[in-house]
């Protein structure tokens, strides 16, 4: 009688252990599948952004304001730094960036040199485990326009929020744009500047 009870208890314990093991295995497979789907969705979303940007015909749909030019530039830059692009895709992103550049800036930087420089910067970025988390472009009302020797210039600031290993860091870049002969605003250059919140500290 005692042995029969012990056998029953042992069988119940074994069955319970088997059921728990099956449940854990099923949950692990389910969770792995969910994570894989999430990962694939993120990759698909990133690829869609790159494809959207590099396939946009800027000769037909060129951004109409300095702010819109910098929005396009910042989207391209975010793709370049964040997405681990192949050299082919990175070159396509740079070529699209260069459509936004003033002729003088293009003349000062060959495509090959820009590609090499950007690859080095991206490598450094990745080494520090940095990503561009977000960017904020000055409002249209903040654009400062000037006319010098019959040429129109505009300046405005873009702040980039950089995610790092230990938190976040903000960098501010002031861009100078110049209108070309077709009345398109083109990026002439940029420089690091202090942001308003930095100046208040």
N, C-alpha and C positions, 0 to 999 in steps of 0.2 A: 504493500500500500504506500509505504514511504517512498520506495523507489519510483513508483508510478507517478506520484506527485512531483518528485524531483525531475523526472523525465519531462513531464508536462511543463514545468516552470522553465526548464532549459530550452525546450522547443519554443516556448513563448518568447523568451529572451532572444534566441537566435532569430526568430521571425521578425521581432521588433527591430533588431539590429539590421537585418536585411532590408526591411521597409525604409528605415532611416537612411541607409546607404544609397538605396535607389532614389529616394527623395532628394538627397544631397547631390547625387550625380545628375539627376534631371534638372535641378535648379542651376547647377554649374553650367550645363550645356545651354540652358535657356539664357542665362546671364551672359555667357560668352557670345551667343547669337545676337543678343541685344547690343552688346558693346561693338561687335563687328558691324552691325547695321549703322550704329551711330558713327563709327569711324568712316565707313563708306560714304555716309551722307555728308560728313565734314569734307572729305576729299572731293566728292562730287561738287559740293558748293564752292570749294576753292577753285577747282578746275573751271567751273562755270564763270566765276568772276574773272579769271585770267582770259578765258576765251572771249567773254563779253568785251573786255577792255582792248585786247589786241586786234579784235575783228571790227572794232568801231571805226568807221571811215571818217576820220577827223577832217578830211578835205571837204566833205559834205556837211558834217555835223560838228563844226568846230565850236568849242565853248565860247559864249558871247561876252563874258565878263572876266576880269582878273580873278575873281573868286572862283568861278567855274573852271577856269584853267587850272588853278591850284588844287581844286577838288579832284580833277582828273589825274593830275600829277601825283597827288597823295595816295589815291587808290592804286595807281601803278606801283608806287614806291612800297606800299604795304604788301602788295603781291610779291614784289622782288625780295623783300627782306624776310617775309613770314612763311613762304610756302615751299621752300626747298625745290626750286624750279630746276629743270634740266637746262643745260647751256642754250639749247635751241629756244626754249620758252623764255629764258632770261633775256636773250638777244631780241626776241620779238617784243618784250616789255620795254626794253631800252629804245628800240626803234620807234615805238609809239610815244615814249617820253620825248624823244628828239623832235617829234612833230610839234611839240609845245615849246621848243627852244627857239630863241632868237638866232639869226644867222651868225652873229658874232660869237655866241656861246658854242654853236656847232663847230665853227671854224677853229675854236680854241681847244676842242675836245673831239678827237676822232672816235668813231664807234668802237673800234678795237680797244683804245685806251680806256674809254668809259666802261666797257665790259670788264676789263681786267681790274680796274679800280673798284668797281662795284662788287666783283667776286671776292676781293680781299676784304672789303667792308662787311659783306655778308658773313664771311668766315669768322671774322672777329665778333660779330653780332651773335652768331651761333655759339661760339666758344664761351661767351658770357651768359648764354641762355637768355638772350633778350628777344623780345618780339614787340612790334608796334601794336599796342593795344587799341589805340584810338587817336584821332587827330581833330583839332578844332581850328577852323579858318576864320580870320577876322570877318566881321559882317561887312556887307557892301558899303555901309555908311562909314566904316573905318578906313576905306581905301583912300590913300593920299595920292592925288594926281598932280602932275607937273608937266609944263611944256618947256623943253630945252632945245633950242635951235630947230624949231619946227617939228620936233619929235615929241610924242606924248609918252609919258612914263607913269607908272603906278607902283606904289609899294604897299604891302600888307604882310601881316605876320601869321604863320601857321604854328600851332603848338602841337607837338607829338608826345603822346603818353607812352612811355616805354616800360613794358613789364620786364622786371628783372628777377633774379633768384630770390632776392630779399625784399621785394616790394615793387614800387613804381618810381619812375623818374620822368621829369618833364623837360623837353628841350624846345626852344623857340627859334624859329628861323624866319628872318625877314627876307622876303622875295622882292626883286625889282623886275617889273615887266615893262615891255616897250611895244607900242603898236607898230606893226609892219605896214608895208605898202597896201596890203589888202584889208587894213583896219582890224587885223587880228592881234589880240594881246599875246605876246610871246615872252617866255621867261628869259631874262637877260642874266640873272645871277641870284645868289642868295648868301646869307651869312648868319651865323649864330648870334642871337641877341638875348638880352635879359627880358624875362616876362614881367608883366605887371605885378604878379604875386611875389616874384623874386625881389623886385625893387622895394616892396612894402616890408619885407622881412628885416 
